[in-house]
Amino acid sequence: MANTVTTKLEELNLMDRFLFDEVMEDKEAYEAVVNILLENEIELLEKPETEKEFRVSPELRQIRLDVIGMDVEKKIYYTEMQNRNTGNLCKRSRYYQAQLDVSLLEPGSKDFNLLNDSCLILISPFDIFGRGLYRYTFEGVCKECPDLKIEDGAIRIFINTKGNNKDNFSQEFLDFVEYVTDSSDEMANKTNSDNIKLIHEKVKKIRASEKMGVKYMQLWEEKAYIRDEGIEEGLAKGHSLTLIHLVCKKLRKGKNIEEIAEELEEEHEEIKRICNTAKMFAPDYDVEKIYEQLQEEKSK
């Protein structure tokens, strides 16, 4: 049997990738995050993209970034949430930078000066470099002449939410790195930052959305069943179990087939099939048993 969701959507913090990606799809929210972390005002051209995949060649490993956006000066910002120290994040950031750069020029382009300036931001609740800093900014610097930069337009920034050099940062920055791991009403209420309050409004909206709840639950189910049964079967079973769970939830509230189909935006016949089978297991509505019964009926 697959694992159940251990953390409810309403309990997620911004450090959790699912919530971060969903909130950062909002242009204002992503602008606010970048503005806070870089302590610099940017203005995005359009809505950011989340879970963006890059693959230069079928033979090479693909990468997937949490959020990517471009500002009005055509500078590109790539942002990643990283909860776990995998021990390879420095070289991973190098590989990401290489893949991203290759994707920026059209085939046949001869002028490398057409490469966009870029800023790769990795946010983590641990200190990769062990120097106790909140922010580590890397640009190409000459070893022999430390005041000489290569000026290639590429910046890599590592944010450590557990830093201790508070005197070097604004109160907004300090409030935000705390908010990332504790995205609560209490944290949002105690800050004077309009940016953080804006982000928190987006967070609350995502947490309260039934549609997002379905997406989050389905993601967990799919991951669990993929581990147990493989990708294709896992995705299908995860989706089915999530749908059955939601139908049963609405049956307990006395909803009829038409209402459930409309609210879940699913085909009437599919909801009817689930409801008819689910009634055999009322009032407990054991989701696994309902799924097994549906599979048995389907195979006849």
C-alpha positions in Angstrom: 0.0 0.0 0.0 1.3 3.5 -0.8 2.4 5.9 1.8 -0.2 8.5 2.9 0.4 12.2 2.9 2.3 13.1 6.1 2.0 16.8 5.9 -1.3 18.6 5.1 -1.3 21.3 2.5 -2.3 23.9 5.1 0.8 23.0 7.1 3.3 23.4 4.4 5.9 26.2 4.6 7.4 28.1 1.7 10.5 25.9 1.9 8.4 23.0 0.7 8.8 22.8 -3.0 5.1 22.2 -3.9 4.0 25.3 -2.1 6.9 27.4 -3.3 6.3 26.5 -7.0 2.6 27.2 -6.7 3.0 30.6 -5.0 5.9 31.6 -7.4 3.6 31.2 -10.4 2.3 34.6 -9.4 4.4 37.4 -11.0 4.1 39.7 -8.0 5.1 37.0 -5.5 8.2 36.0 -7.5 9.2 39.6 -7.9 8.8 40.1 -4.1 11.0 37.1 -3.4 13.8 38.1 -5.7 13.7 41.7 -4.5 14.0 40.6 -0.9 16.8 38.0 -1.5 18.9 40.3 -3.7 17.9 43.5 -1.8 17.3 45.1 -5.2 14.2 46.0 -7.1 13.4 44.0 -10.3 10.4 44.1 -12.6 9.5 40.9 -14.4 8.3 41.0 -18.1 5.7 38.3 -17.6 4.5 35.5 -15.4 7.3 33.2 -14.3 7.5 29.5 -15.3 7.6 26.8 -12.7 9.0 23.3 -12.9 10.8 24.2 -16.1 12.6 21.4 -17.8 15.8 21.8 -19.9 17.4 19.0 -22.0 20.1 20.0 -24.5 20.2 16.5 -26.0 18.4 13.2 -25.5 21.7 11.7 -24.5 22.3 14.2 -21.7 20.7 14.5 -18.3 17.8 16.9 -18.1 17.4 19.5 -15.4 14.2 20.9 -13.8 14.1 24.3 -12.2 11.6 25.4 -9.6 11.1 28.9 -11.0 12.4 30.9 -13.9 11.6 34.5 -14.8 12.9 37.3 -17.0 13.0 41.0 -16.0 12.5 44.0 -18.2 16.2 44.2 -18.9 16.1 40.6 -20.2 18.1 39.3 -17.2 17.0 35.8 -16.3 16.4 34.6 -12.7 16.4 30.9 -11.9 15.4 30.0 -8.3 15.5 26.6 -6.5 14.4 25.5 -3.1 16.6 22.8 -1.7 15.6 21.1 1.5 18.3 18.4 1.6 22.0 18.8 1.5 23.0 16.2 -1.2 26.7 17.1 -1.0 26.8 18.0 -4.7 25.0 21.3 -4.8 28.0 23.4 -6.0 28.7 21.2 -9.0 25.0 20.8 -9.5 24.7 24.6 -9.8 27.6 24.5 -12.3 25.7 21.9 -14.5 22.5 23.9 -14.2 24.3 27.1 -15.3 25.8 25.3 -18.3 22.5 23.8 -19.4 20.8 27.2 -19.0 23.4 29.0 -21.0 23.2 26.6 -23.9 19.4 27.1 -24.0 19.7 30.9 -24.4 21.2 31.1 -27.9 19.3 30.3 -31.1 20.9 27.7 -33.4 23.3 29.5 -35.7 23.9 32.5 -33.4 27.4 33.8 -33.8 27.5 36.5 -31.2 28.0 35.2 -27.7 27.3 38.7 -26.4 23.7 37.9 -27.1 23.7 35.7 -24.0 21.3 37.1 -21.4 22.7 38.0 -18.0 21.6 35.4 -15.5 21.2 34.9 -11.8 20.9 31.4 -10.3 19.5 31.5 -6.7 19.5 28.4 -4.5 17.7 28.6 -1.2 18.4 26.1 1.6 17.9 25.8 5.4 21.5 24.8 5.8 25.0 26.3 5.2 26.7 24.7 2.2 30.0 26.5 2.8 30.1 26.6 6.6 31.0 30.2 7.0 27.8 31.3 8.8 26.6 33.7 6.1 23.0 34.2 5.0 24.1 34.9 1.4 27.0 33.7 -0.7 27.3 35.5 -4.1 29.7 34.0 -6.7 30.9 35.9 -9.8 34.0 35.3 -11.9 36.9 36.8 -10.1 40.6 36.7 -11.1 42.7 34.8 -8.5 45.8 37.0 -9.2 43.7 40.3 -9.3 40.8 39.9 -6.8 39.4 43.3 -7.9 39.1 42.0 -11.5 35.9 40.3 -12.6 35.3 38.5 -15.8 32.0 40.3 -16.4 30.4 37.4 -18.2 26.9 38.3 -16.8 26.5 35.0 -14.8 25.9 35.1 -11.0 25.3 32.2 -8.7 23.8 32.9 -5.3 23.3 30.5 -2.4 20.9 31.6 0.4 21.4 30.0 3.8 18.3 30.6 6.0 20.3 29.8 9.1 23.0 32.4 8.8 24.3 34.5 11.7 25.6 37.7 10.1 22.5 39.7 10.8 24.2 43.1 10.8 24.8 42.8 7.0 21.1 42.5 6.0 17.9 44.4 6.1 15.2 43.5 8.5 13.0 42.5 5.6 15.6 40.0 4.4 16.0 38.6 8.0 12.2 38.3 8.4 11.9 36.5 5.1 14.5 33.8 5.7 12.7 33.1 8.9 9.3 33.1 7.1 10.5 30.6 4.6 10.7 27.9 7.2 7.8 29.2 9.3 5.2 30.5 6.8 2.6 31.2 9.5 0.1 34.0 10.1 2.1 34.9 13.2 5.3 35.3 11.3 3.6 37.4 8.5 1.8 39.6 11.1 4.9 40.5 13.0 6.9 41.8 9.9 6.6 45.3 8.5 7.5 44.1 5.0 4.8 44.6 2.4 6.6 42.1 0.2 6.3 39.3 2.8 2.7 40.2 3.5 1.9 40.0 -0.3 3.7 36.6 -0.4 1.7 35.4 2.6 -1.6 36.3 1.0 -0.7 34.1 -2.0 0.3 31.3 0.4 -3.0 31.5 2.2 -4.8 31.4 -1.1 -3.0 28.3 -2.2 -3.6 26.5 1.2 -7.3 27.3 1.0 -7.8 26.1 -2.6 -9.6 22.8 -3.0 -8.1 22.5 -6.4 -4.6 22.8 -4.9 -5.5 20.3 -2.3 -6.4 17.8 -4.9 -3.2 18.5 -6.8 -1.1 18.1 -3.7 -2.7 14.9 -2.6 -2.5 13.5 -6.1 1.2 14.3 -6.3 1.9 12.4 -3.1 -0.2 9.4 -4.2 1.5 9.3 -7.6 5.0 9.4 -6.0 4.2 6.7 -3.6 2.7 4.4 -6.2 5.5 5.1 -8.6 7.9 3.8 -6.0 5.8 0.6 -5.6 4.6 -0.1 -9.1 6.5 1.9 -11.7 5.8 5.2 -13.4 2.8 4.5 -15.7 0.9 2.3 -13.2 1.8 4.5 -10.3 0.5 7.7 -12.0 -2.8 6.0 -13.0 -3.4 4.4 -9.6 -2.5 7.6 -7.7 -4.9 9.6 -9.8 -7.7 7.0 -9.3 -7.3 6.8 -5.5 -7.2 10.6 -5.2 -10.4 10.9 -7.2 -12.1 8.1 -5.2 -11.1 9.8 -1.9 -12.6 13.1 -3.1 -15.8 11.6 -4.3 -16.2 9.8 -0.9 -15.6 13.0 0.9 -18.4 14.7 -1.0 -20.7 11.7 -0.6 -20.3 12.0 3.2 -21.5 15.6 2.8 -24.7 14.4 1.0 -23.7 15.6 -2.4 -25.3 14.0 -5.5 -23.6 12.7 -8.6 -24.3 15.9 -10.6 -22.9 18.1 -7.9 -19.8 16.0 -7.4 -19.0 15.9 -11.1 -19.4 19.6 -11.5 -17.3 20.5 -8.4 -14.5 18.1 -9.3 -14.8 18.9 -13.0 -14.9 15.3 -14.0 -17.0 13.3 -16.5 -20.5 12.5 -15.2 -20.2 8.8 -16.1 -16.9 8.3 -14.3 -18.3 9.9 -11.1 -21.5 7.9 -11.4 -19.4 4.7 -11.6 -17.4 5.6 -8.6 -20.4 6.7 -6.6 -22.4 3.5 -7.3 -19.4 1.4 -6.2 -18.6 3.6 -3.2 -22.1 3.1 -1.8 -21.4 -0.6 -1.4 -18.8 0.4 1.2 -20.8 3.1 3.1 -20.5 4.6 5.6 -16.8 3.9 6.0 -15.9 4.3 2.4 -12.7 2.4 2.4 -10.8 3.9 -0.6 -8.5 1.0 -1.3 -11.5 -1.5 -1.3 -13.5 0.8 -3.6 -10.5 1.0 -5.9 -10.1 -2.8 -6.0 -13.9 -3.3 -6.6 -13.8 -0.8 -9.5 -10.8 -2.6 -11.0 -12.6 -5.9 -10.7 -15.7 -4.5 -12.4 -13.5 -3.0 -15.1 -11.9 -6.3 -15.9 -15.2 -8.1 -16.4 
